[in-house]
Amino acid sequence: MDVELLKKALRELVEREPTFFRDLFLDALRSDGRVAEALLDLFTKHPEAKLRLAQAVAESVAMPLNVATKEDLKQLATKQDLERFVTKEYFDAVIKELRETMATKEDLKRIENKMATKEQIESITISVEDSGRDMVQYLLEQRGYKCAAERLRLNADYEFDIYCNAGAVTAVGEAKVRAGGRDVEKAVERAQELLRRQPDKISGKLVPVLYTLLAEPPAVQRARELKVWLIESKKEVVTLEEILGQAQG
């Protein structure tokens, strides 16, 4: 059969029968471990799927208090955090939750054997940082501010996920899987620290920015109060115009 014809037929079937494909997908995860491995590989290689997977993890993963607190989970967004939390206890906690919902021990064993490694989870986090830089650069360019967003490292212990100096505006900040109010406060503190340490890195108006896949309500509130450019996935929750308007006023 012609491959392109098959692809077209599959696309049409997915659009017409989304429930069927959902059930088919779940059945595949419960069956042969090789299928789960192939699906995991597909998710971690496809940028959009990787971001959606990260957002799903941010929204739904739960861990017992002896592993991490709820506030700890909100901060699970940097490589350092991942190295701290992606432990045997972490996976044991996830397996415990799965054991309450999945069908058999065999299912659980296959999932445990094929679960994402620390490197794969770090890859998801890195993709969030890349997406944050791309989105900030795109949004600035749409407003006529030309710049190349990059990671800025001051020293071994101090770096920014997002740095974009466009002359009239300099956006500096972080990329998080999930953001709360404290993340917004840290974005402001770190931006001010950069201004204090290396004012030559700042041109025009300093705009603290926080990019996230999931912005909690306290994050939105604090971003408006502290004049932080808050971007959630592909939309501006607190717009650049709000920040510049407040700054000018």
Backbone hydrogen bonds, N-H to C=O, Kabsch-Sander energy under -0.5 kcal/mol:
donor,donor_aa,acceptor,acceptor_aa,energy
6,L,2,D,-2.1
7,K,3,V,-2.6
8,K,4,E,-2.3
9,A,5,L,-2.3
10,L,6,L,-2.4
11,R,7,K,-2.5
12,E,8,K,-2.3
13,L,9,A,-2.1
14,V,10,L,-2.5
15,E,11,R,-2.1
16,R,12,E,-2.0
17,E,13,L,-3.0
21,F,17,E,-1.8
22,R,18,P,-2.1
23,D,19,T,-2.5
24,L,20,F,-2.3
25,F,21,F,-2.4
26,L,22,R,-2.3
27,D,23,D,-2.5
28,A,24,L,-1.9
29,L,25,F,-1.8
30,R,26,L,-1.4
31,S,27,D,-0.6
31,S,28,A,-0.8
35,V,32,D,-1.3
36,A,32,D,-1.2
37,E,33,G,-2.2
38,A,34,R,-2.1
39,L,35,V,-2.4
40,L,36,A,-2.6
41,D,37,E,-2.2
42,L,38,A,-2.1
43,F,39,L,-2.4
44,T,40,L,-2.3
45,K,41,D,-1.0
46,H,42,L,-1.6
50,K,46,H,-2.7
51,L,47,P,-2.0
52,R,48,E,-2.2
53,L,49,A,-2.5
54,A,50,K,-2.3
55,Q,51,L,-2.4
56,A,52,R,-2.3
57,V,53,L,-2.3
58,A,54,A,-2.5
59,E,55,Q,-2.0
60,S,56,A,-1.9
61,V,57,V,-2.2
67,V,64,P,-1.9
68,A,64,P,-1.9
73,L,69,T,-1.9
74,K,70,K,-1.3
75,Q,71,E,-0.8
75,Q,72,D,-1.1
76,L,73,L,-1.5
77,A,75,Q,-2.5
78,T,75,Q,-0.5
82,L,78,T,-2.5
83,E,79,K,-2.5
84,R,80,Q,-1.3
85,F,81,D,-2.3
86,V,82,L,-3.1
87,T,85,F,-2.4
91,F,87,T,-2.0
92,D,88,K,-2.7
93,A,89,E,-2.2
94,V,90,Y,-2.1
95,I,91,F,-2.8
96,K,92,D,-2.2
97,E,93,A,-1.8
98,L,94,V,-2.4
99,R,95,I,-2.5
100,E,96,K,-0.8
100,E,97,E,-0.7
101,T,97,E,-0.5
101,T,98,L,-1.4
102,M,98,L,-3.3
108,L,104,T,-1.9
109,K,105,K,-2.7
110,R,106,E,-2.1
111,I,107,D,-2.2
112,E,108,L,-3.0
113,N,109,K,-2.3
114,K,110,R,-1.4
115,M,111,I,-0.6
115,M,112,E,-0.7
121,I,117,T,-2.2
122,E,118,K,-2.6
123,S,119,E,-1.8
124,I,120,Q,-1.6
125,T,121,I,-2.0
126,I,122,E,-2.7
127,S,123,S,-1.9
128,V,124,I,-1.5
129,E,125,T,-1.9
130,D,126,I,-2.5
131,S,127,S,-2.4
132,G,128,V,-2.3
133,R,129,E,-2.2
134,D,130,D,-2.5
135,M,131,S,-2.7
136,V,132,G,-2.4
137,Q,133,R,-2.4
138,Y,134,D,-2.4
139,L,135,M,-2.8
140,L,136,V,-2.2
141,E,137,Q,-2.4
142,Q,138,Y,-2.1
143,R,139,L,-0.6
143,R,140,L,-1.0
144,G,141,E,-1.6
145,Y,140,L,-2.7
146,K,144,G,-0.7
149,A,147,C,-0.6
150,E,163,Y,-2.2
152,L,160,F,-1.8
153,R,151,R,-0.6
154,L,152,L,-0.6
154,L,158,Y,-2.8
155,N,158,Y,-1.6
158,Y,155,N,-0.8
160,F,152,L,-3.2
161,D,173,G,-0.7
162,I,173,G,-2.3
163,Y,150,E,-1.4
164,C,171,A,-2.5
166,A,164,C,-0.8
166,A,169,V,-3.0
168,A,166,A,-1.7
170,T,205,K,-2.8
171,A,164,C,-2.4
172,V,170,T,-0.5
172,V,207,V,-2.1
173,G,162,I,-2.4
174,E,209,V,-1.4
176,K,211,Y,-3.2
179,A,214,L,-2.7
184,V,180,G,-1.3
185,E,181,G,-1.8
186,K,182,R,-2.4
187,A,183,D,-1.9
188,V,184,V,-1.7
189,E,185,E,-2.4
190,R,186,K,-2.9
191,A,187,A,-1.9
192,Q,188,V,-2.4
193,E,189,E,-1.8
194,L,190,R,-2.1
195,L,191,A,-2.0
196,R,192,Q,-1.9
197,R,193,E,-2.8
198,Q,194,L,-3.1
201,K,198,Q,-2.2
202,I,199,P,-1.6
205,K,168,A,-2.6
207,V,170,T,-3.0
207,V,205,K,-0.5
209,V,172,V,-2.3
210,L,229,W,-2.6
211,Y,174,E,-2.7
212,T,231,I,-2.6
213,L,176,K,-1.0
213,L,177,V,-0.8
214,L,177,V,-0.8
216,E,179,A,-2.6
216,E,214,L,-0.6
219,A,216,E,-1.1
220,V,216,E,-1.6
221,Q,217,P,-2.3
222,R,218,P,-2.6
223,A,219,A,-2.3
224,R,220,V,-1.8
225,E,221,Q,-1.9
226,L,222,R,-2.9
227,K,223,A,-0.7
228,V,223,A,-2.6
229,W,208,P,-2.8
230,L,228,V,-0.8
230,L,238,V,-0.8
231,I,210,L,-2.6
231,I,229,W,-0.6
232,E,235,K,-2.5
233,S,212,T,-2.8
233,S,231,I,-0.7
234,K,232,E,-0.6
235,K,232,E,-2.1
237,V,230,L,-2.0
237,V,235,K,-0.7
238,V,230,L,-1.8
239,T,237,V,-0.5
243,I,239,T,-1.6
244,L,240,L,-2.9
245,G,241,E,-2.7
246,Q,242,E,-2.1
247,A,243,I,-2.5
248,Q,244,L,-2.5
249,G,245,G,-1.6
